[in-house]
Amino acid sequence: MTAQESQRAGRREWWGLAALALPTLLVAMDLTVLHLAVPALSEALKPSSSELLWITDVYGFLIAGFLITMGSLGDRIGRRRLLLIGAFGFGIASLLASFSTTPEMLILTRALLGVAGATLMPSTLSLIRSMFQIPAQRGVAVGVWMTSFVTGTAIGPLVGGILLESYWWGSVFLLGVPVMVLLLIIGPVLLPEVADPGAGRPDLLSALVSLVTMLAVVFGFKQFAEGSSGLLPWACMALGAGLGWIFVRRQRTLRDPLLDLALFTRRTFGVAVAVQTLAVFAMAGVQFFAGQYLQLVLGMSPLRAGLWSLPWTLVGVTGAMLAPLAVRRLPRAAVLAAGLALGAVGFGALAGIGSTVGFTLLVVGMVTASLGISGAMTLSTDLVVGAAPEERAGSASAISETGSELGLALGIAVLGSVGGVIYRQDLTGSAPVTTPPESMEVATETLGGAVSVAAELPGGLGDALLAAAREAFTTGMAVTSVISSVVLISLAVAVGILLRREHRDGDRKQEANQRFSSGQSRTSESATKLPTT
């Protein structure tokens, strides 16, 4: 048996992958499952506007904040152990969240869900790195992992809508309980325990600084996305930047750092993390407008809008599964660059979207972009975990997830702000001059505000204001789509240049190793045929 054959994943590893897909699906679903439950939740718990904001946001905030810490912790104490601890915590927090009786209790339980979720994501990805040593098999496994995440994000609102038809708002959290119980039962049987035997004790100060850094940065970006122009978002960004600098400086001086900065000296690793961050940046900005377009421009209900988002979700799943198969016949850098270029084409097509005609263009553009970007995200994730040493797979996976979280926050904040500026400028110049100033002030804030005030104005005036607002919104959406397209095509060119030589050299080394292994195997076979005395 050759060395490569001995590393090939068997039936246990593939069943283990199915087990890892469960928490990935659930964590992603919990990012969006609460969206449709907000009205019922508000009626039952009577939260203030600030409390409602924290209920919806604290989960994502703490996932982002704890990823680096949990990824490093998994390398130290064992990735399966951390996964099972997180699964137990996620199940208990889900149960408590579903039966919360006050806004404060729900905020606390959602925060606990975020901390537990941060243990699950890097653990699942790093275990895949350990279970699937053969690059071709690992690519397929990462494709399954990415498919689970994309599917969970997409079906969250749909599952929430179905549950809310028959049950109370808290039922949306109960999905986590049986899934985590199942993982606790089958995890010890199907999943290996992997840890870094040479890892030292975690640096608690670094963990605290990384947490506050991520919370400050993500919160600042979110404040910008919500239109805040005061001191708070700038202060948060400055605090995050300052603490981030302190964190990096401290990691360089520690003998056993929380974050191994040496990983970024590997070109493949750095490029792959950049791809994940910027691809999510582009996708998040366009999706931010796409949901509003379906509901506020075309007048769809939230559930119907969610159903119409399924085409590009299903195509995204297809892209995630096809990309690992494509690299068996084509250079990885070429497939990755082609996926990014396809995403650029899809977003570029949205430049022609309008307020009266554009539904078909939206679906075609988003389907095209989703096919390319999902494939690129799968390949870049595989590059991240494959470029890192196995003992640092947890840290590498956490960096991958952190890059995606930053891309999400940055995309919504930056591209959302650009679209908002264009919307306000266009609406100010095109709205009927007879619109009352107080109505105009509300309408220029958001398209949702324009829809609400237009319904209160006299028929003709309200219709004219709404038409102008919808046209201004689609103009802003078109511009941000073009920006996303430019980002992706620039990224595709950079990937083609930076990774082409890297993987050519890597392929030569792999071929040399295979020839060496084959030579050893033939030598061993010859030795077994020698007569013994």
C-alpha positions as a printed NumPy array, in Angstrom:
array([[  0.   ,   0.   ,   0.   ],
       [  1.401,   3.41 ,  -0.972],
       [  1.524,   6.34 ,   1.432],
       [ -1.277,   8.076,  -0.489],
       [ -3.543,   5.021,  -0.332],
       [ -3.025,   4.779,   3.416],
       [ -4.193,   8.391,   3.796],
       [ -7.345,   7.922,   1.715],
       [-10.555,   8.585,   3.636],
       [-12.833,   5.615,   4.162],
       [-16.444,   5.044,   5.064],
       [-16.024,   6.274,   8.642],
       [-14.616,   9.618,   7.487],
       [-17.455,  10.217,   5.026],
       [-20.058,   9.405,   7.686],
       [-18.122,  11.739,   9.967],
       [-18.456,  14.457,   7.332],
       [-22.228,  14.002,   7.446],
       [-22.053,  14.502,  11.211],
       [-20.027,  17.709,  10.744],
       [-22.561,  19.024,   8.235],
       [-25.268,  19.066,  10.932],
       [-23.833,  21.801,  13.196],
       [-22.661,  23.786,  10.143],
       [-26.203,  23.821,   8.757],
       [-27.675,  24.773,  12.101],
       [-25.237,  27.589,  12.932],
       [-25.85 ,  29.146,   9.514],
       [-29.602,  28.746,   9.889],
       [-29.587,  30.538,  13.232],
       [-28.121,  33.617,  11.517],
       [-31.374,  34.133,   9.592],
       [-34.084,  32.002,  11.213],
       [-35.112,  34.792,  13.594],
       [-35.912,  37.332,  10.861],
       [-39.557,  36.361,  10.343],
       [-40.126,  35.821,  14.076],
       [-39.401,  39.451,  14.98 ],
       [-43.055,  40.658,  14.832],
       [-44.336,  37.813,  17.029],
       [-41.375,  38.138,  19.356],
       [-41.949,  41.885,  19.702],
       [-45.591,  41.355,  20.57 ],
       [-44.792,  38.715,  23.192],
       [-41.753,  40.225,  24.951],
       [-42.296,  43.96 ,  24.236],
       [-38.577,  44.755,  23.74 ],
       [-37.414,  48.324,  23.194],
       [-35.887,  49.223,  19.833],
       [-32.41 ,  48.913,  21.345],
       [-33.193,  45.535,  22.916],
       [-34.621,  44.254,  19.631],
       [-31.429,  45.292,  17.855],
       [-29.317,  43.342,  20.335],
       [-31.614,  40.303,  20.107],
       [-31.056,  40.086,  16.361],
       [-27.372,  41.076,  16.29 ],
       [-25.655,  39.711,  19.4  ],
       [-25.48 ,  36.167,  17.985],
       [-23.439,  37.192,  14.943],
       [-21.34 ,  39.624,  16.987],
       [-20.132,  36.969,  19.422],
       [-19.52 ,  34.371,  16.732],
       [-17.216,  36.871,  15.017],
       [-15.575,  37.866,  18.286],
       [-14.744,  34.379,  19.537],
       [-13.677,  32.635,  16.313],
       [ -9.928,  33.195,  16.672],
       [ -9.938,  32.254,  20.344],
       [-11.965,  29.087,  19.801],
       [ -9.935,  28.005,  16.782],
       [ -6.737,  28.243,  18.796],
       [ -8.355,  26.551,  21.791],
       [ -9.38 ,  23.602,  19.616],
       [ -5.762,  23.125,  18.52 ],
       [ -4.788,  22.931,  22.19 ],
       [ -7.486,  20.853,  23.89 ],
       [ -8.658,  18.789,  20.914],
       [-11.023,  19.73 ,  18.099],
       [-13.537,  16.969,  18.72 ],
       [-13.639,  17.809,  22.414],
       [-14.26 ,  21.482,  21.679],
       [-16.918,  20.577,  19.098],
       [-18.817,  18.419,  21.578],
       [-18.539,  21.034,  24.333],
       [-19.909,  23.601,  21.888],
       [-22.703,  21.25 ,  20.806],
       [-23.791,  20.751,  24.418],
       [-23.731,  24.508,  25.059],
       [-25.589,  25.253,  21.821],
       [-28.333,  22.774,  22.68 ],
       [-28.832,  24.165,  26.207],
       [-28.787,  27.783,  24.979],
       [-31.302,  26.923,  22.229],
       [-33.655,  25.429,  24.79 ],
       [-33.353,  28.482,  27.07 ],
       [-33.814,  30.908,  24.161],
       [-37.021,  29.235,  23.034],
       [-38.625,  29.725,  26.451],
       [-37.258,  33.21 ,  27.22 ],
       [-39.705,  35.354,  29.158],
       [-37.977,  38.749,  29.001],
       [-35.928,  40.632,  26.372],
       [-32.895,  40.518,  28.666],
       [-33.104,  36.734,  28.95 ],
       [-33.34 ,  36.345,  25.186],
       [-30.341,  38.641,  24.622],
       [-28.302,  36.586,  27.097],
       [-29.277,  33.247,  25.565],
       [-28.593,  34.527,  22.041],
       [-25.16 ,  35.629,  23.273],
       [-24.531,  32.117,  24.632],
       [-25.601,  30.706,  21.272],
       [-23.021,  32.946,  19.605],
       [-20.21 ,  31.751,  21.883],
       [-21.192,  28.108,  21.312],
       [-21.485,  28.725,  17.559],
       [-17.933,  30.078,  17.524],
       [-16.694,  26.714,  18.838],
       [-18.555,  24.761,  16.173],
       [-17.474,  26.459,  12.941],
       [-13.637,  26.236,  13.186],
       [-13.91 ,  22.799,  14.798],
       [-15.87 ,  21.36 ,  11.877],
       [-13.519,  22.779,   9.259],
       [-10.319,  21.803,  11.067],
       [-11.599,  18.25 ,  11.586],
       [-12.199,  18.024,   7.833],
       [ -8.531,  18.989,   7.365],
       [ -7.474,  16.098,   9.606],
       [ -9.914,  13.512,   8.258],
       [ -9.309,  14.103,   4.547],
       [ -5.58 ,  14.101,   3.778],
       [ -5.887,  13.573,   0.008],
       [ -6.408,  17.006,  -1.648],
       [ -9.061,  15.733,  -4.084],
       [-11.119,  14.172,  -1.301],
       [-10.658,  17.199,   0.934],
       [-11.923,  19.456,  -1.844],
       [-15.14 ,  17.452,  -2.085],
       [-15.506,  17.447,   1.715],
       [-15.071,  21.222,   1.889],
       [-17.671,  21.5  ,  -0.888],
       [-20.14 ,  19.553,   1.264],
       [-19.285,  21.782,   4.234],
       [-19.822,  24.945,   2.183],
       [-23.085,  23.541,   0.807],
       [-24.343,  22.98 ,   4.341],
       [-23.524,  26.559,   5.297],
       [-25.132,  28.099,   2.187],
       [-28.22 ,  25.913,   2.567],
       [-28.611,  26.79 ,   6.249],
       [-28.411,  30.525,   5.567],
       [-30.987,  30.274,   2.784],
       [-33.566,  28.057,   4.44 ],
       [-33.466,  29.87 ,   7.784],
       [-36.281,  32.323,   6.942],
       [-38.299,  29.598,   5.196],
       [-38.061,  27.201,   8.135],
       [-38.89 ,  30.063,  10.488],
       [-41.947,  30.972,   8.415],
       [-43.209,  27.378,   8.402],
       [-42.801,  27.   ,  12.176],
       [-44.478,  30.339,  12.867],
       [-47.542,  29.228,  10.937],
       [-48.328,  26.656,  13.648],
       [-46.215,  27.412,  16.74 ],
       [-45.013,  30.254,  18.936],
       [-41.958,  32.408,  18.148],
       [-39.63 ,  30.384,  20.373],
       [-40.103,  27.268,  18.244],
       [-37.513,  28.576,  15.773],
       [-34.792,  27.863,  18.347],
       [-35.871,  24.309,  19.181],
       [-34.389,  22.995,  15.926],
       [-30.996,  23.111,  17.589],
       [-31.833,  20.712,  20.398],
       [-32.335,  17.373,  18.544],
       [-29.511,  18.162,  16.103],
       [-27.023,  18.752,  18.912],
       [-28.21 ,  15.684,  20.842],
       [-27.591,  13.59 ,  17.721],
       [-24.118,  15.117,  17.309],
       [-23.25 ,  14.34 ,  20.937],
       [-24.212,  10.692,  20.344],
       [-22.501,  10.03 ,  17.006],
       [-19.582,  12.483,  17.309],
       [-17.403,  10.342,  19.624],
       [-17.945,   7.334,  17.329],
       [-17.338,   8.923,  13.915],
       [-14.944,  11.793,  14.574],
       [-11.251,  11.528,  15.478],
       [ -9.636,  13.501,  18.262],
       [ -6.914,  15.801,  16.959],
       [ -4.828,  18.283,  18.932],
       [ -1.433,  19.944,  18.742],
       [  0.746,  18.086,  21.284],
       [  3.269,  20.924,  21.317],
       [  0.794,  23.723,  22.004],
       [  1.277,  25.732,  25.168],
       [ -1.261,  27.43 ,  27.379],
       [ -3.596,  29.924,  25.677],
       [ -2.796,  33.585,  26.264],
       [ -5.906,  35.001,  27.95 ],
       [ -4.945,  38.618,  27.325],
       [ -4.661,  37.944,  23.585],
       [ -8.058,  36.251,  23.656],
       [ -9.621,  39.283,  25.349],
       [ -7.983,  41.755,  22.953],
       [ -9.067,  39.746,  19.885],
       [-12.644,  39.6  ,  21.201],
       [-12.91 ,  43.349,  21.806],
       [-11.203,  44.083,  18.475],
       [-13.695,  42.054,  16.47 ],
       [-16.709,  43.318,  18.414],
       [-15.646,  46.938,  17.942],
       [-14.952,  46.57 ,  14.225],
       [-18.134,  44.634,  13.405],
       [-20.286,  46.945,  15.543],
       [-18.759,  50.014,  13.891],
       [-19.406,  48.641,  10.412],
       [-22.979,  47.802,  11.36 ],
       [-23.571,  51.322,  12.677],
       [-22.382,  52.75 ,   9.355],
       [-24.694,  50.356,   7.489],
       [-27.651,  51.573,   9.549],
       [-26.922,  55.162,   8.548],
       [-25.329,  56.374,  11.776],
       [-23.059,  59.35 ,  11.107],
       [-22.215,  60.356,  14.673],
       [-19.12 ,  59.762,  16.749],
       [-19.977,  56.214,  17.9  ],
       [-19.141,  54.239,  14.708],
       [-15.906,  56.175,  14.196],
       [-14.927,  55.609,  17.824],
       [-15.632,  51.875,  17.493],
       [-13.568,  51.63 ,  14.325],
       [-10.681,  53.533,  15.909],
       [-10.829,  51.314,  19.006],
       [-10.863,  48.174,  16.852],
       [ -7.935,  49.368,  14.732],
       [ -5.875,  50.294,  17.795],
       [ -6.54 ,  47.026,  19.602],
       [ -5.904,  45.091,  16.385],
       [ -2.451,  46.668,  16.144],
       [ -1.762,  45.768,  19.795],
       [ -2.959,  42.201,  19.146],
       [ -0.64 ,  41.73 ,  16.164],
       [  2.336,  43.193,  18.048],
       [  1.689,  40.877,  20.991],
       [  1.461,  37.768,  18.784],
       [  4.91 ,  38.519,  17.382],
       [  6.443,  38.492,  20.85 ],
       [  4.745,  35.394,  22.274],
       [  6.452,  32.037,  22.189],
       [  3.106,  30.32 ,  21.623],
       [  0.812,  32.947,  20.023],
       [ -2.951,  32.761,  19.908],
       [ -2.81 ,  33.586,  16.185],
       [  0.091,  32.197,  14.164],
       [  1.015,  35.146,  11.924],
       [  3.518,  32.929,  10.122],
       [  0.565,  31.441,   8.251],
       [  0.295,  34.669,   6.266],
       [  3.837,  34.248,   4.95 ],
       [  2.453,  31.453,   2.786],
       [  1.231,  33.103,  -0.401],
       [ -1.522,  30.551,  -0.985],
       [ -2.904,  31.094,   2.499],
       [ -2.886,  34.9  ,   2.294],
       [ -4.46 ,  34.993,  -1.173],
       [ -7.166,  32.514,  -0.157],
       [ -8.124,  34.563,   2.926],
       [ -8.256,  37.706,   0.758],
       [-10.537,  35.914,  -1.709],
       [-12.924,  34.89 ,   1.049],
       [-13.054,  38.357,   2.579],
       [-13.543,  40.276,  -0.674],
       [-15.891,  37.752,  -2.299],
       [-18.184,  37.884,   0.737],
       [-17.837,  41.696,   0.707],
       [-19.137,  41.837,  -2.866],
       [-21.898,  39.275,  -2.333],
       [-23.144,  40.775,   0.94 ],
       [-23.482,  44.259,  -0.542],
       [-25.601,  43.089,  -3.472],
       [-27.737,  40.736,  -1.366],
       [-28.414,  43.614,   1.029],
       [-30.203,  45.401,  -1.817],
       [-31.693,  42.311,  -3.493],
       [-33.94 ,  41.451,  -0.537],
       [-35.242,  45.012,  -0.341],
       [-35.765,  45.106,  -4.108],
       [-38.017,  42.057,  -4.034],
       [-40.112,  43.354,  -1.137],
       [-40.14 ,  47.15 ,  -1.384],
       [-39.782,  47.687,  -5.132],
       [-41.673,  44.67 ,  -6.482],
       [-44.038,  44.452,  -3.487],
       [-43.486,  40.814,  -2.498],
       [-44.172,  39.45 ,   0.985],
       [-41.133,  38.366,   3.036],
       [-41.988,  34.688,   2.571],
       [-42.48 ,  35.051,  -1.186],
       [-39.221,  36.985,  -1.453],
       [-37.504,  34.196,   0.452],
       [-38.904,  31.612,  -1.961],
       [-37.66 ,  33.595,  -4.959],
       [-34.171,  33.629,  -3.456],
       [-34.086,  29.826,  -3.655],
       [-32.977,  29.674,  -7.334],
       [-29.633,  31.323,  -6.671],
       [-29.27 ,  29.406,  -3.427],
       [-29.699,  26.059,  -5.186],
       [-27.308,  27.118,  -7.939],
       [-24.849,  28.167,  -5.227],
       [-25.017,  24.652,  -3.805],
       [-24.3  ,  23.303,  -7.285],
       [-21.284,  25.588,  -7.664],
       [-19.906,  24.516,  -4.297],
       [-20.06 ,  20.861,  -5.315],
       [-18.812,  21.252,  -8.908],
       [-15.716,  23.344,  -8.144],
       [-13.759,  20.517,  -6.391],
       [-14.523,  18.24 ,  -9.355],
       [-13.368,  20.853, -11.871],
       [ -9.9  ,  21.144, -10.282],
       [ -9.261,  17.489, -11.041],
       [ -9.027,  18.395, -14.735],
       [ -8.072,  22.089, -14.652],
       [ -5.521,  24.16 , -12.702],
       [ -6.905,  25.284,  -9.36 ],
       [ -5.904,  28.918,  -9.923],
       [ -7.763,  28.946, -13.262],
       [-10.964,  27.508, -11.763],
       [-10.817,  29.915,  -8.837],
       [-10.258,  32.926, -11.115],
       [-13.026,  31.758, -13.455],
       [-15.482,  31.523, -10.551],
       [-14.697,  35.07 ,  -9.469],
       [-15.003,  36.304, -13.069],
       [-18.387,  34.585, -13.392],
       [-19.511,  36.363, -10.222],
       [-18.36 ,  39.647, -11.769],
       [-20.443,  38.957, -14.884],
       [-23.543,  38.256, -12.794],
       [-23.22 ,  41.443, -10.763],
       [-22.303,  43.46 , -13.838],
       [-25.585,  42.408, -15.443],
       [-27.469,  44.068, -12.574],
       [-26.221,  47.458, -13.787],
       [-29.28 ,  47.525, -16.05 ],
       [-31.851,  46.865, -13.317],
       [-34.825,  49.224, -13.069],
       [-37.814,  49.825, -10.831],
       [-40.426,  48.6  , -13.326],
       [-38.545,  45.894, -15.218],
       [-35.821,  43.944, -13.549],
       [-37.136,  40.818, -11.846],
       [-35.833,  38.442, -14.52 ],
       [-32.549,  40.34 , -14.676],
       [-32.184,  40.072, -10.883],
       [-32.753,  36.317, -10.868],
       [-30.411,  35.673, -13.824],
       [-27.708,  37.959, -12.432],
       [-27.852,  36.513,  -8.933],
       [-27.915,  32.92 , -10.218],
       [-24.835,  33.581, -12.37 ],
       [-22.975,  35.321,  -9.554],
       [-23.914,  32.675,  -6.98 ],
       [-22.666,  29.857,  -9.22 ],
       [-19.253,  31.463,  -9.575],
       [-18.782,  32.848,  -6.065],
       [-19.868,  29.681,  -4.245],
       [-17.333,  27.67 ,  -6.237],
       [-14.621,  30.24 ,  -5.511],
       [-15.47 ,  30.235,  -1.801],
       [-15.234,  26.443,  -1.67 ],
       [-11.824,  26.412,  -3.35 ],
       [-10.459,  29.268,  -1.241],
       [-11.622,  27.55 ,   1.951],
       [ -9.89 ,  24.365,   0.843],
       [ -6.73 ,  26.372,   0.122],
       [ -6.794,  27.914,   3.601],
       [ -7.072,  24.623,   5.478],
       [ -4.708,  22.838,   3.073],
       [ -1.978,  25.485,   3.232],
       [ -1.772,  25.389,   7.036],
       [  0.072,  22.643,   8.952],
       [ -2.321,  20.068,  10.359],
       [ -1.506,  21.034,  13.959],
       [ -2.61 ,  24.625,  13.151],
       [ -5.795,  23.683,  11.285],
       [ -8.02 ,  25.127,  14.009],
       [ -6.327,  28.526,  13.883],
       [ -6.389,  28.515,  10.075],
       [-10.092,  27.651,  10.018],
       [-10.823,  30.445,  12.481],
       [ -8.944,  32.941,  10.296],
       [-10.99 ,  31.775,   7.317],
       [-14.261,  32.287,   9.175],
       [-13.123,  35.629,  10.585],
       [-12.292,  36.881,   7.089],
       [-15.79 ,  35.963,   5.943],
       [-17.379,  37.714,   8.933],
       [-15.364,  40.878,   8.256],
       [-16.277,  40.725,   4.579],
       [-19.953,  40.431,   5.48 ],
       [-19.902,  43.394,   7.857],
       [-17.742,  45.488,   5.554],
       [-19.832,  44.737,   2.463],
       [-23.103,  45.762,   4.075],
       [-21.564,  48.858,   5.672],
       [-19.564,  50.201,   2.72 ],
       [-21.771,  49.208,  -0.2  ],
       [-24.91 ,  49.876,   1.822],
       [-23.632,  53.381,   2.573],
       [-22.76 ,  54.021,  -1.09 ],
       [-26.198,  52.909,  -2.198],
       [-27.795,  55.005,   0.551],
       [-25.972,  58.166,  -0.536],
       [-27.035,  57.686,  -4.154],
       [-30.61 ,  56.978,  -3.06 ],
       [-30.839,  60.181,  -1.016],
       [-29.301,  62.342,  -3.717],
       [-31.504,  60.962,  -6.5  ],
       [-34.692,  61.117,  -4.46 ],
       [-33.986,  64.692,  -3.349],
       [-33.723,  65.752,  -6.987],
       [-36.64 ,  63.723,  -8.373],
       [-39.321,  63.762,  -5.632],
       [-42.452,  65.906,  -6.226],
       [-41.833,  69.476,  -5.052],
       [-45.157,  69.44 ,  -3.207],
       [-44.028,  66.674,  -0.844],
       [-44.281,  67.921,   2.786],
       [-40.807,  68.48 ,   4.331],
       [-41.492,  66.108,   7.231],
       [-42.522,  63.345,   4.81 ],
       [-39.517,  64.046,   2.634],
       [-37.191,  63.722,   5.615],
       [-38.498,  60.241,   6.395],
       [-38.524,  59.176,   2.73 ],
       [-34.89 ,  60.095,   2.138],
       [-33.691,  57.955,   5.037],
       [-34.656,  54.548,   3.603],
       [-36.875,  53.078,   0.917],
       [-38.964,  51.497,   3.692],
       [-39.569,  54.984,   5.084],
       [-40.644,  56.193,   1.641],
       [-43.118,  53.325,   1.318],
       [-44.68 ,  54.131,   4.704],
       [-45.057,  57.902,   4.147],
       [-46.279,  57.438,   0.567],
       [-49.219,  55.438,   1.914],
       [-50.221,  58.432,   4.089],
       [-50.092,  61.052,   1.322],
       [-52.922,  61.816,  -1.117],
       [-53.145,  59.259,  -3.93 ],
       [-51.376,  61.044,  -6.778],
       [-48.677,  62.592,  -4.613],
       [-48.014,  59.351,  -2.758],
       [-47.736,  57.368,  -5.991],
       [-45.3  ,  59.904,  -7.477],
       [-43.125,  59.901,  -4.36 ],
       [-43.078,  56.095,  -4.24 ],
       [-42.156,  55.825,  -7.93 ],
       [-39.317,  58.326,  -7.472],
       [-38.072,  56.491,  -4.369],
       [-38.093,  53.132,  -6.111],
       [-36.21 ,  54.539,  -9.086],
       [-33.625,  56.151,  -6.795],
       [-33.19 ,  52.871,  -4.923],
       [-32.584,  50.842,  -8.081],
       [-30.038,  53.423,  -9.221],
       [-28.12 ,  52.947,  -5.971],
       [-28.425,  49.165,  -6.313],
       [-27.09 ,  49.271,  -9.873],
       [-24.052,  51.322,  -8.854],
       [-23.172,  49.024,  -5.938],
       [-23.552,  46.004,  -8.229],
       [-21.017,  47.518, -10.619],
       [-18.638,  48.162,  -7.703],
       [-18.98 ,  44.53 ,  -6.619],
       [-18.348,  43.423, -10.193],
       [-15.148,  45.499, -10.379],
       [-13.95 ,  44.085,  -7.049],
       [-14.469,  40.507,  -8.254],
       [-12.863,  40.936, -11.662],
       [ -9.85 ,  42.626, -10.046],
       [ -9.639,  39.749,  -7.573],
       [ -9.854,  37.214, -10.411],
       [ -6.898,  38.823, -12.194],
       [ -4.864,  38.925,  -8.975],
       [ -5.593,  35.25 ,  -8.252],
       [ -4.607,  34.238, -11.776],
       [ -1.278,  36.02 , -11.403],
       [ -0.397,  35.196,  -7.788],
       [ -1.481,  31.559,  -7.602],
       [ -0.536,  30.322, -11.064],
       [  3.191,  29.987, -10.31 ],
       [  2.539,  28.915,  -6.716],
       [  0.502,  25.918,  -7.798],
       [  2.769,  25.088, -10.692],
       [  5.626,  24.698,  -8.184],
       [  3.316,  22.799,  -5.819],
       [  2.29 ,  20.389,  -8.58 ],
       [  5.963,  19.7  ,  -9.379],
       [  6.679,  18.913,  -5.727],
       [  3.626,  16.651,  -5.539],
       [  4.668,  14.767,  -8.697],
       [  8.184,  14.337,  -7.298],
       [  6.796,  13.005,  -4.017],
       [  4.525,  10.587,  -5.875],
       [  7.445,   9.311,  -7.974],
       [  9.495,   8.906,  -4.794],
       [  6.635,   7.012,  -3.078],
       [  6.196,   4.801,  -6.16 ],
       [  9.909,   4.06 ,  -6.195],
       [  9.817,   3.11 ,  -2.532],
       [  6.809,   0.888,  -3.165],
       [  8.552,  -0.942,  -6.047],
       [ 11.677,  -1.355,  -3.932],
       [  9.607,  -2.87 ,  -1.126],
       [  7.89 ,  -5.227,  -3.556],
       [ 11.247,  -6.35 ,  -4.967],
       [ 12.556,  -6.948,  -1.487],
       [  9.668,  -9.211,  -0.64 ],
       [ 10.483, -11.372,  -3.689],
       [ 14.108, -12.028,  -2.654],
       [ 14.728, -15.605,  -1.479],
       [ 15.265, -16.005,   2.187],
       [ 17.857, -18.266,   3.74 ]])
